């Protein structure tokens, strides 16, 4: 089993910082998805891709993966850059 560990970023409609400090462990797909011939829905028999675990820190997620024998890749979060701007700059 292989998984990836990352810190969940804010989505486009989120202005606050809720749940941005959590680390997520998601399993990678082990087989390809297929289209259902009758309905046309996309499906898979891989149930591990539906599992999503959250942890309070990167070390906790890494320790869980090591304890369960999961090979995990850790994706570093990009640095947050603040664009400091005054309201008066809109009129220059």
PDB file as gemmi writes it, atoms N, CA and C in Angstrom:
CRYST1    1.000    1.000    1.000  90.00  90.00  90.00 P 1                      
ATOM      1  N   UNK A   1       0.837  -1.182   0.000  1.00  0.00           N  
ATOM      2  CA  UNK A   1       0.000   0.000   0.000  1.00  0.00           C  
ATOM      3  C   UNK A   1       0.878   1.240   0.000  1.00  0.00           C  
ATOM      4  N   UNK A   2       0.482   2.187  -0.792  1.00  0.00           N  
ATOM      5  CA  UNK A   2       1.195   3.457  -0.805  1.00  0.00           C  
ATOM      6  C   UNK A   2       0.192   4.578  -0.568  1.00  0.00           C  
ATOM      7  N   UNK A   3       0.671   5.619   0.053  1.00  0.00           N  
ATOM      8  CA  UNK A   3      -0.198   6.739   0.401  1.00  0.00           C  
ATOM      9  C   UNK A   3       0.581   8.034   0.266  1.00  0.00           C  
ATOM     10  N   UNK A   4      -0.145   9.127   0.366  1.00  0.00           N  
ATOM     11  CA  UNK A   4       0.504  10.421   0.370  1.00  0.00           C  
ATOM     12  C   UNK A   4       0.004  11.209   1.572  1.00  0.00           C  
ATOM     13  N   UNK A   5       0.899  11.970   2.152  1.00  0.00           N  
ATOM     14  CA  UNK A   5       0.596  12.791   3.322  1.00  0.00           C  
ATOM     15  C   UNK A   5       0.791  14.248   2.904  1.00  0.00           C  
ATOM     16  N   UNK A   6      -0.224  15.052   3.148  1.00  0.00           N  
ATOM     17  CA  UNK A   6      -0.140  16.457   2.773  1.00  0.00           C  
ATOM     18  C   UNK A   6      -0.978  17.281   3.732  1.00  0.00           C  
ATOM     19  N   UNK A   7      -0.737  18.567   3.719  1.00  0.00           N  
ATOM     20  CA  UNK A   7      -1.518  19.494   4.532  1.00  0.00           C  
ATOM     21  C   UNK A   7      -2.571  20.111   3.630  1.00  0.00           C  
ATOM     22  N   UNK A   8      -3.815  20.013   4.054  1.00  0.00           N  
ATOM     23  CA  UNK A   8      -4.916  20.444   3.214  1.00  0.00           C  
ATOM     24  C   UNK A   8      -4.941  21.959   3.074  1.00  0.00           C  
ATOM     25  N   UNK A   9      -4.925  22.481   1.845  1.00  0.00           N  
ATOM     26  CA  UNK A   9      -4.956  23.931   1.658  1.00  0.00           C  
ATOM     27  C   UNK A   9      -6.391  24.465   1.751  1.00  0.00           C  
ATOM     28  N   UNK A  10      -6.497  25.768   1.847  1.00  0.00           N  
ATOM     29  CA  UNK A  10      -7.823  26.384   1.813  1.00  0.00           C  
ATOM     30  C   UNK A  10      -8.375  26.259   0.401  1.00  0.00           C  
ATOM     31  N   UNK A  11      -9.684  26.035   0.285  1.00  0.00           N  
ATOM     32  CA  UNK A  11     -10.260  26.031  -1.049  1.00  0.00           C  
ATOM     33  C   UNK A  11     -10.692  27.447  -1.418  1.00  0.00           C  
ATOM     34  N   UNK A  12     -11.137  27.634  -2.649  1.00  0.00           N  
ATOM     35  CA  UNK A  12     -11.363  28.981  -3.171  1.00  0.00           C  
ATOM     36  C   UNK A  12     -12.472  29.735  -2.443  1.00  0.00           C  
ATOM     37  N   UNK A  13     -13.431  29.040  -1.893  1.00  0.00           N  
ATOM     38  CA  UNK A  13     -14.550  29.700  -1.244  1.00  0.00           C  
ATOM     39  C   UNK A  13     -14.340  29.875   0.261  1.00  0.00           C  
ATOM     40  N   UNK A  14     -13.176  29.557   0.757  1.00  0.00           N  
ATOM     41  CA  UNK A  14     -12.905  29.611   2.191  1.00  0.00           C  
ATOM     42  C   UNK A  14     -12.071  30.840   2.515  1.00  0.00           C  
ATOM     43  N   UNK A  15     -12.582  31.676   3.409  1.00  0.00           N  
ATOM     44  CA  UNK A  15     -11.819  32.855   3.806  1.00  0.00           C  
ATOM     45  C   UNK A  15     -11.107  32.644   5.132  1.00  0.00           C  
ATOM     46  N   UNK A  16     -11.619  31.757   5.962  1.00  0.00           N  
ATOM     47  CA  UNK A  16     -11.008  31.488   7.256  1.00  0.00           C  
ATOM     48  C   UNK A  16      -9.905  30.455   7.158  1.00  0.00           C  
ATOM     49  N   UNK A  17      -9.392  30.059   8.312  1.00  0.00           N  
ATOM     50  CA  UNK A  17      -8.285  29.102   8.344  1.00  0.00           C  
ATOM     51  C   UNK A  17      -8.673  27.784   9.002  1.00  0.00           C  
ATOM     52  N   UNK A  18      -9.955  27.447   9.004  1.00  0.00           N  
ATOM     53  CA  UNK A  18     -10.411  26.216   9.648  1.00  0.00           C  
ATOM     54  C   UNK A  18      -9.893  24.993   8.894  1.00  0.00           C  
ATOM     55  N   UNK A  19      -9.419  24.006   9.617  1.00  0.00           N  
ATOM     56  CA  UNK A  19      -8.928  22.719   9.106  1.00  0.00           C  
ATOM     57  C   UNK A  19      -7.704  22.843   8.203  1.00  0.00           C  
ATOM     58  N   UNK A  20      -7.028  23.984   8.198  1.00  0.00           N  
ATOM     59  CA  UNK A  20      -5.830  24.113   7.369  1.00  0.00           C  
ATOM     60  C   UNK A  20      -4.579  23.642   8.098  1.00  0.00           C  
ATOM     61  N   UNK A  21      -4.689  23.404   9.401  1.00  0.00           N  
ATOM     62  CA  UNK A  21      -3.531  22.918  10.146  1.00  0.00           C  
ATOM     63  C   UNK A  21      -3.519  21.403  10.268  1.00  0.00           C  
ATOM     64  N   UNK A  22      -4.517  20.721   9.718  1.00  0.00           N  
ATOM     65  CA  UNK A  22      -4.577  19.261   9.772  1.00  0.00           C  
ATOM     66  C   UNK A  22      -3.749  18.647   8.639  1.00  0.00           C  
ATOM     67  N   UNK A  23      -3.224  17.478   8.900  1.00  0.00           N  
ATOM     68  CA  UNK A  23      -2.485  16.725   7.894  1.00  0.00           C  
ATOM     69  C   UNK A  23      -3.342  15.548   7.466  1.00  0.00           C  
ATOM     70  N   UNK A  24      -3.368  15.257   6.180  1.00  0.00           N  
ATOM     71  CA  UNK A  24      -4.245  14.244   5.606  1.00  0.00           C  
ATOM     72  C   UNK A  24      -3.404  13.110   5.036  1.00  0.00           C  
ATOM     73  N   UNK A  25      -3.829  11.879   5.307  1.00  0.00           N  
ATOM     74  CA  UNK A  25      -3.216  10.696   4.710  1.00  0.00           C  
ATOM     75  C   UNK A  25      -4.247  10.079   3.786  1.00  0.00           C  
ATOM     76  N   UNK A  26      -3.949  10.034   2.489  1.00  0.00           N  
ATOM     77  CA  UNK A  26      -4.835   9.438   1.486  1.00  0.00           C  
ATOM     78  C   UNK A  26      -4.094   8.319   0.785  1.00  0.00           C  
ATOM     79  N   UNK A  27      -4.789   7.227   0.558  1.00  0.00           N  
ATOM     80  CA  UNK A  27      -4.203   6.109  -0.170  1.00  0.00           C  
ATOM     81  C   UNK A  27      -4.291   6.371  -1.665  1.00  0.00           C  
ATOM     82  N   UNK A  28      -3.271   5.945  -2.384  1.00  0.00           N  
ATOM     83  CA  UNK A  28      -3.258   6.118  -3.828  1.00  0.00           C  
ATOM     84  C   UNK A  28      -4.020   4.977  -4.478  1.00  0.00           C  
ATOM     85  N   UNK A  29      -4.495   5.207  -5.683  1.00  0.00           N  
ATOM     86  CA  UNK A  29      -5.265   4.185  -6.394  1.00  0.00           C  
ATOM     87  C   UNK A  29      -4.368   3.022  -6.787  1.00  0.00           C  
ATOM     88  N   UNK A  30      -4.868   1.828  -6.542  1.00  0.00           N  
ATOM     89  CA  UNK A  30      -4.078   0.650  -6.892  1.00  0.00           C  
ATOM     90  C   UNK A  30      -4.501   0.066  -8.239  1.00  0.00           C  
ATOM     91  N   UNK A  31      -5.657   0.456  -8.729  1.00  0.00           N  
ATOM     92  CA  UNK A  31      -6.104  -0.016 -10.046  1.00  0.00           C  
ATOM     93  C   UNK A  31      -6.870   1.096 -10.741  1.00  0.00           C  
ATOM     94  N   UNK A  32      -7.007   0.954 -12.047  1.00  0.00           N  
ATOM     95  CA  UNK A  32      -7.634   1.996 -12.851  1.00  0.00           C  
ATOM     96  C   UNK A  32      -9.152   1.995 -12.665  1.00  0.00           C  
ATOM     97  N   UNK A  33      -9.747   3.152 -12.847  1.00  0.00           N  
ATOM     98  CA  UNK A  33     -11.203   3.264 -12.797  1.00  0.00           C  
ATOM     99  C   UNK A  33     -11.793   2.797 -14.129  1.00  0.00           C  
ATOM    100  N   UNK A  34     -13.042   2.402 -14.093  1.00  0.00           N  
ATOM    101  CA  UNK A  34     -13.709   1.944 -15.305  1.00  0.00           C  
ATOM    102  C   UNK A  34     -15.102   2.553 -15.372  1.00  0.00           C  
ATOM    103  N   UNK A  35     -15.650   2.630 -16.577  1.00  0.00           N  
ATOM    104  CA  UNK A  35     -16.991   3.171 -16.776  1.00  0.00           C  
ATOM    105  C   UNK A  35     -17.995   2.033 -16.749  1.00  0.00           C  
ATOM    106  N   UNK A  36     -19.066   2.225 -15.997  1.00  0.00           N  
ATOM    107  CA  UNK A  36     -20.128   1.231 -15.933  1.00  0.00           C  
ATOM    108  C   UNK A  36     -20.851   1.202 -17.280  1.00  0.00           C  
ATOM    109  N   UNK A  37     -21.040   0.020 -17.891  1.00  0.00           N  
ATOM    110  CA  UNK A  37     -21.633  -0.019 -19.228  1.00  0.00           C  
ATOM    111  C   UNK A  37     -23.106   0.410 -19.255  1.00  0.00           C  
ATOM    112  N   UNK A  38     -23.837   0.193 -18.185  1.00  0.00           N  
ATOM    113  CA  UNK A  38     -25.259   0.515 -18.185  1.00  0.00           C  
ATOM    114  C   UNK A  38     -25.514   1.992 -17.887  1.00  0.00           C  
ATOM    115  N   UNK A  39     -24.957   2.484 -16.804  1.00  0.00           N  
ATOM    116  CA  UNK A  39     -25.240   3.853 -16.384  1.00  0.00           C  
ATOM    117  C   UNK A  39     -24.179   4.853 -16.840  1.00  0.00           C  
ATOM    118  N   UNK A  40     -22.973   4.381 -17.122  1.00  0.00           N  
ATOM    119  CA  UNK A  40     -21.909   5.276 -17.540  1.00  0.00           C  
ATOM    120  C   UNK A  40     -21.174   5.918 -16.379  1.00  0.00           C  
ATOM    121  N   UNK A  41     -21.471   5.505 -15.151  1.00  0.00           N  
ATOM    122  CA  UNK A  41     -20.782   6.048 -13.986  1.00  0.00           C  
ATOM    123  C   UNK A  41     -19.375   5.488 -13.906  1.00  0.00           C  
ATOM    124  N   UNK A  42     -18.498   6.245 -13.335  1.00  0.00           N  
ATOM    125  CA  UNK A  42     -17.136   5.799 -13.149  1.00  0.00           C  
ATOM    126  C   UNK A  42     -17.042   5.072 -11.819  1.00  0.00           C  
ATOM    127  N   UNK A  43     -16.437   3.888 -11.840  1.00  0.00           N  
ATOM    128  CA  UNK A  43     -16.334   3.104 -10.621  1.00  0.00           C  
ATOM    129  C   UNK A  43     -14.995   2.415 -10.513  1.00  0.00           C  
ATOM    130  N   UNK A  44     -14.794   1.784  -9.385  1.00  0.00           N  
ATOM    131  CA  UNK A  44     -13.572   1.054  -9.123  1.00  0.00           C  
ATOM    132  C   UNK A  44     -13.841   0.063  -8.009  1.00  0.00           C  
ATOM    133  N   UNK A  45     -13.106  -1.022  -8.004  1.00  0.00           N  
ATOM    134  CA  UNK A  45     -13.248  -1.987  -6.920  1.00  0.00           C  
ATOM    135  C   UNK A  45     -12.219  -1.732  -5.823  1.00  0.00           C  
ATOM    136  N   UNK A  46     -11.465  -0.644  -5.962  1.00  0.00           N  
ATOM    137  CA  UNK A  46     -10.459  -0.273  -4.973  1.00  0.00           C  
ATOM    138  C   UNK A  46     -11.125   0.523  -3.863  1.00  0.00           C  
ATOM    139  N   UNK A  47     -11.276  -0.063  -2.687  1.00  0.00           N  
ATOM    140  CA  UNK A  47     -11.926   0.633  -1.575  1.00  0.00           C  
ATOM    141  C   UNK A  47     -10.947   1.467  -0.764  1.00  0.00           C  
ATOM    142  N   UNK A  48      -9.657   1.233  -0.900  1.00  0.00           N  
ATOM    143  CA  UNK A  48      -8.671   2.011  -0.140  1.00  0.00           C  
ATOM    144  C   UNK A  48      -8.635   3.475  -0.597  1.00  0.00           C  
ATOM    145  N   UNK A  49      -9.001   3.727  -1.860  1.00  0.00           N  
ATOM    146  CA  UNK A  49      -8.955   5.107  -2.341  1.00  0.00           C  
ATOM    147  C   UNK A  49     -10.048   5.968  -1.710  1.00  0.00           C  
ATOM    148  N   UNK A  50     -11.012   5.356  -1.030  1.00  0.00           N  
ATOM    149  CA  UNK A  50     -12.071   6.100  -0.358  1.00  0.00           C  
ATOM    150  C   UNK A  50     -11.678   6.501   1.062  1.00  0.00           C  
ATOM    151  N   UNK A  51     -10.585   5.936   1.579  1.00  0.00           N  
ATOM    152  CA  UNK A  51     -10.173   6.196   2.953  1.00  0.00           C  
ATOM    153  C   UNK A  51      -9.350   7.472   3.011  1.00  0.00           C  
ATOM    154  N   UNK A  52      -9.711   8.326   3.973  1.00  0.00           N  
ATOM    155  CA  UNK A  52      -9.000   9.592   4.161  1.00  0.00           C  
ATOM    156  C   UNK A  52      -8.881   9.828   5.658  1.00  0.00           C  
ATOM    157  N   UNK A  53      -7.660   9.850   6.160  1.00  0.00           N  
ATOM    158  CA  UNK A  53      -7.415  10.010   7.587  1.00  0.00           C  
ATOM    159  C   UNK A  53      -6.789  11.372   7.847  1.00  0.00           C  
ATOM    160  N   UNK A  54      -7.215  12.020   8.932  1.00  0.00           N  
ATOM    161  CA  UNK A  54      -6.649  13.316   9.297  1.00  0.00           C  
ATOM    162  C   UNK A  54      -5.880  13.178  10.600  1.00  0.00           C  
ATOM    163  N   UNK A  55      -4.797  13.943  10.702  1.00  0.00           N  
ATOM    164  CA  UNK A  55      -3.916  13.914  11.864  1.00  0.00           C  
ATOM    165  C   UNK A  55      -3.595  15.343  12.272  1.00  0.00           C  
ATOM    166  N   UNK A  56      -3.297  15.554  13.558  1.00  0.00           N  
ATOM    167  CA  UNK A  56      -2.989  16.921  14.009  1.00  0.00           C  
ATOM    168  C   UNK A  56      -1.612  17.414  13.576  1.00  0.00           C  
ATOM    169  N   UNK A  57      -0.696  16.500  13.245  1.00  0.00           N  
ATOM    170  CA  UNK A  57       0.642  16.934  12.845  1.00  0.00           C  
ATOM    171  C   UNK A  57       1.200  15.975  11.799  1.00  0.00           C  
ATOM    172  N   UNK A  58       2.259  16.442  11.141  1.00  0.00           N  
ATOM    173  CA  UNK A  58       2.924  15.619  10.133  1.00  0.00           C  
ATOM    174  C   UNK A  58       3.595  14.421  10.776  1.00  0.00           C  
ATOM    175  N   UNK A  59       4.167  14.610  11.957  1.00  0.00           N  
ATOM    176  CA  UNK A  59       4.831  13.508  12.650  1.00  0.00           C  
ATOM    177  C   UNK A  59       3.850  12.421  13.061  1.00  0.00           C  
ATOM    178  N   UNK A  60       2.637  12.797  13.447  1.00  0.00           N  
ATOM    179  CA  UNK A  60       1.624  11.805  13.813  1.00  0.00           C  
ATOM    180  C   UNK A  60       1.204  10.990  12.597  1.00  0.00           C  
ATOM    181  N   UNK A  61       1.065  11.635  11.457  1.00  0.00           N  
ATOM    182  CA  UNK A  61       0.701  10.924  10.229  1.00  0.00           C  
ATOM    183  C   UNK A  61       1.830   9.998   9.792  1.00  0.00           C  
ATOM    184  N   UNK A  62       3.063  10.472   9.902  1.00  0.00           N  
ATOM    185  CA  UNK A  62       4.215   9.659   9.533  1.00  0.00           C  
ATOM    186  C   UNK A  62       4.349   8.447  10.468  1.00  0.00           C  
ATOM    187  N   UNK A  63       4.102   8.646  11.759  1.00  0.00           N  
ATOM    188  CA  UNK A  63       4.188   7.549  12.728  1.00  0.00           C  
ATOM    189  C   UNK A  63       3.110   6.503  12.472  1.00  0.00           C  
ATOM    190  N   UNK A  64       1.902   6.949  12.113  1.00  0.00           N  
ATOM    191  CA  UNK A  64       0.825   6.000  11.807  1.00  0.00           C  
ATOM    192  C   UNK A  64       1.177   5.175  10.571  1.00  0.00           C  
ATOM    193  N   UNK A  65       1.709   5.824   9.550  1.00  0.00           N  
ATOM    194  CA  UNK A  65       2.078   5.108   8.335  1.00  0.00           C  
ATOM    195  C   UNK A  65       3.189   4.105   8.606  1.00  0.00           C  
ATOM    196  N   UNK A  66       4.145   4.472   9.431  1.00  0.00           N  
ATOM    197  CA  UNK A  66       5.240   3.558   9.761  1.00  0.00           C  
ATOM    198  C   UNK A  66       4.732   2.380  10.595  1.00  0.00           C  
ATOM    199  N   UNK A  67       3.813   2.657  11.526  1.00  0.00           N  
ATOM    200  CA  UNK A  67       3.278   1.592  12.384  1.00  0.00           C  
ATOM    201  C   UNK A  67       2.467   0.575  11.589  1.00  0.00           C  
ATOM    202  N   UNK A  68       1.749   1.039  10.578  1.00  0.00           N  
ATOM    203  CA  UNK A  68       0.897   0.151   9.779  1.00  0.00           C  
ATOM    204  C   UNK A  68       1.603  -0.399   8.546  1.00  0.00           C  
ATOM    205  N   UNK A  69       2.849  -0.041   8.320  1.00  0.00           N  
ATOM    206  CA  UNK A  69       3.599  -0.561   7.174  1.00  0.00           C  
ATOM    207  C   UNK A  69       3.183   0.044   5.856  1.00  0.00           C  
ATOM    208  N   UNK A  70       2.798   1.288   5.865  1.00  0.00           N  
ATOM    209  CA  UNK A  70       2.365   1.985   4.655  1.00  0.00           C  
ATOM    210  C   UNK A  70       3.522   2.840   4.159  1.00  0.00           C  
ATOM    211  N   UNK A  71       3.864   2.704   2.889  1.00  0.00           N  
ATOM    212  CA  UNK A  71       4.887   3.580   2.315  1.00  0.00           C  
ATOM    213  C   UNK A  71       4.219   4.899   1.949  1.00  0.00           C  
ATOM    214  N   UNK A  72       4.643   5.959   2.571  1.00  0.00           N  
ATOM    215  CA  UNK A  72       3.987   7.247   2.381  1.00  0.00           C  
ATOM    216  C   UNK A  72       4.964   8.274   1.843  1.00  0.00           C  
ATOM    217  N   UNK A  73       4.483   9.075   0.907  1.00  0.00           N  
ATOM    218  CA  UNK A  73       5.233  10.210   0.397  1.00  0.00           C  
ATOM    219  C   UNK A  73       4.664  11.460   1.040  1.00  0.00           C  
ATOM    220  N   UNK A  74       5.529  12.318   1.517  1.00  0.00           N  
ATOM    221  CA  UNK A  74       5.088  13.539   2.182  1.00  0.00           C  
ATOM    222  C   UNK A  74       5.255  14.700   1.220  1.00  0.00           C  
ATOM    223  N   UNK A  75       4.155  15.390   0.967  1.00  0.00           N  
ATOM    224  CA  UNK A  75       4.166  16.562   0.105  1.00  0.00           C  
ATOM    225  C   UNK A  75       4.255  17.794   0.990  1.00  0.00           C  
ATOM    226  N   UNK A  76       5.307  18.546   0.820  1.00  0.00           N  
ATOM    227  CA  UNK A  76       5.510  19.750   1.624  1.00  0.00           C  
ATOM    228  C   UNK A  76       4.541  20.839   1.178  1.00  0.00           C  
ATOM    229  N   UNK A  77       4.085  21.600   2.134  1.00  0.00           N  
ATOM    230  CA  UNK A  77       3.183  22.696   1.801  1.00  0.00           C  
ATOM    231  C   UNK A  77       3.994  23.886   1.318  1.00  0.00           C  
ATOM    232  N   UNK A  78       3.507  24.575   0.298  1.00  0.00           N  
ATOM    233  CA  UNK A  78       4.247  25.748  -0.166  1.00  0.00           C  
ATOM    234  C   UNK A  78       4.175  26.856   0.873  1.00  0.00           C  
ATOM    235  N   UNK A  79       5.187  27.694   0.932  1.00  0.00           N  
ATOM    236  CA  UNK A  79       5.160  28.779   1.931  1.00  0.00           C  
ATOM    237  C   UNK A  79       4.039  29.766   1.624  1.00  0.00           C  
ATOM    238  N   UNK A  80       3.417  30.255   2.676  1.00  0.00           N  
ATOM    239  CA  UNK A  80       2.315  31.200   2.511  1.00  0.00           C  
ATOM    240  C   UNK A  80       2.888  32.600   2.370  1.00  0.00           C  
ATOM    241  N   UNK A  81       2.534  33.255   1.281  1.00  0.00           N  
ATOM    242  CA  UNK A  81       3.015  34.605   1.026  1.00  0.00           C  
ATOM    243  C   UNK A  81       1.855  35.578   1.195  1.00  0.00           C  
ATOM    244  N   UNK A  82       2.050  36.565   2.016  1.00  0.00           N  
ATOM    245  CA  UNK A  82       1.036  37.582   2.210  1.00  0.00           C  
ATOM    246  C   UNK A  82       1.288  38.739   1.257  1.00  0.00           C  
ATOM    247  N   UNK A  83       0.237  39.193   0.623  1.00  0.00           N  
ATOM    248  CA  UNK A  83       0.344  40.342  -0.249  1.00  0.00           C  
ATOM    249  C   UNK A  83      -0.181  41.546   0.527  1.00  0.00           C  
ATOM    250  N   UNK A  84       0.724  42.264   1.163  1.00  0.00           N  
ATOM    251  CA  UNK A  84       0.333  43.420   1.951  1.00  0.00           C  
ATOM    252  C   UNK A  84       0.093  44.590   1.017  1.00  0.00           C  
ATOM    253  N   UNK A  85      -1.098  45.147   1.128  1.00  0.00           N  
ATOM    254  CA  UNK A  85      -1.489  46.183   0.198  1.00  0.00           C  
ATOM    255  C   UNK A  85      -2.416  47.152   0.925  1.00  0.00           C  
ATOM    256  N   UNK A  86      -2.249  48.405   0.669  1.00  0.00           N  
ATOM    257  CA  UNK A  86      -3.122  49.413   1.266  1.00  0.00           C  
ATOM    258  C   UNK A  86      -4.308  49.658   0.343  1.00  0.00           C  
ATOM    259  N   UNK A  87      -5.411  50.051   0.925  1.00  0.00           N  
ATOM    260  CA  UNK A  87      -6.616  50.317   0.143  1.00  0.00           C  
ATOM    261  C   UNK A  87      -6.384  51.492  -0.827  1.00  0.00           C  
ATOM    262  N   UNK A  88      -5.553  52.411  -0.461  1.00  0.00           N  
ATOM    263  CA  UNK A  88      -5.276  53.562  -1.324  1.00  0.00           C  
ATOM    264  C   UNK A  88      -4.541  53.161  -2.600  1.00  0.00           C  
ATOM    265  N   UNK A  89      -3.880  51.996  -2.595  1.00  0.00           N  
ATOM    266  CA  UNK A  89      -3.173  51.549  -3.805  1.00  0.00           C  
ATOM    267  C   UNK A  89      -4.132  51.226  -4.948  1.00  0.00           C  
ATOM    268  N   UNK A  90      -5.390  51.005  -4.660  1.00  0.00           N  
ATOM    269  CA  UNK A  90      -6.368  50.729  -5.718  1.00  0.00           C  
ATOM    270  C   UNK A  90      -6.648  51.951  -6.572  1.00  0.00           C  
ATOM    271  N   UNK A  91      -6.328  53.125  -6.088  1.00  0.00           N  
ATOM    272  CA  UNK A  91      -6.667  54.346  -6.795  1.00  0.00           C  
ATOM    273  C   UNK A  91      -5.440  55.053  -7.341  1.00  0.00           C  
ATOM    274  N   UNK A  92      -4.308  54.413  -7.445  1.00  0.00           N  
ATOM    275  CA  UNK A  92      -3.095  55.023  -7.998  1.00  0.00           C  
ATOM    276  C   UNK A  92      -2.883  54.621  -9.427  1.00  0.00           C  
TER     277      UNK A  92                                                      
END                                                                             
